[in-house]
Amino acid sequence: MNGTAKDRLCAGHPVVYLRATLFEIDGRGVPLFYGARPMWRTLETGVDDGPDVAQLEADLVWLGYANASTLHVDDHFDSATAAAVKRWQKALGVTETGVVTAQDLVFEPGPLRVTEQKGHVGGQAGPGGPLLSVTGTTRQVAVRLDAAQRSLVKVGDKVLVTLPSGTYTPGTITSVGTVATTDSSNGNSGSSTPKVDLTVTLDDAKAGGNLDGAPVTVKITQSTAKQALVVPVRALLALSEGGYAVDVVDGVGHHLVGVQLGAFADGDVAVTGDLQPGQRVAVASS
């Protein structure tokens, strides 16, 4: 069976949405439908109930070939389902059988982004090899986090991503790996420190521009403090009795002021104690 992966779909890494033709087989377009279950069997009147029937019905309703009053979306393929299928087939200009085969459509959970065309005009479809390489359309950042820091993060945490342009964009942690590996165990040269994989989704899907891949920096906020008084970390002095102090410099001279430490960030630390904004503190030379 000859199959053609449409060239126009692969130019510029296009996004394919519900009902759009994903590829062609023997001159017939195979559209994309949304559903978590793959199209693994023929769907027709009398077929066993299943979630694949429900997702087909949901798509037919969404596309306007039926409505809630004419088709009840459930796991059962009945005459109403067949009628909606026939209306869809009529719109496609194909024989109105009321039957949907595994060659008629492709189910995927959502829109697809075509990253590579592997099939060519006149090539074999199915057992002959894959036609396309695709991904989802969500912009994501892959992070290799030290396994020792895994307890500091969780799904839903907000992060700040620095893009190659130097601009910042917010993101959200969407997955945290449970298996720690080293770069060397993955066949790559690099650190032997165990790491886990972290996935970050950009809050603004357009923030990454047209980049397919690029190095970025991800800043993970462990704690926050509002209206905090901060001093350089190098201003901290460890006290023999425990705790920390800073060396305050004023018109009289130098004197130590005990402080309690808060959040650390970018070489500074939030402190509380008998300090006032604007006071000068001595900083150890680097």
Protein Blocks (a to p, Z undefined) as FASTA:
>chain_A
ZZdddfklmggpiaddehiafbdcehiacdddddfbdcfbdcdehiacdfklmmmmmmmm
mnopacfkloccdfbdcfklmmmmmmmmmmnopacehpacfklpccdfbdcddfbdfbde
hiaehjlopfbdcddfbdcddddddfklmmmpcehiacddddfkopacddddfbdcfbdc
dfklnopacdfbdcdddddddfblmlnmmafbdcddddddfbdcehiacddfklpccdfk
gpjddddddfklccdddddddddeehiacdedjddehiacddddZZ
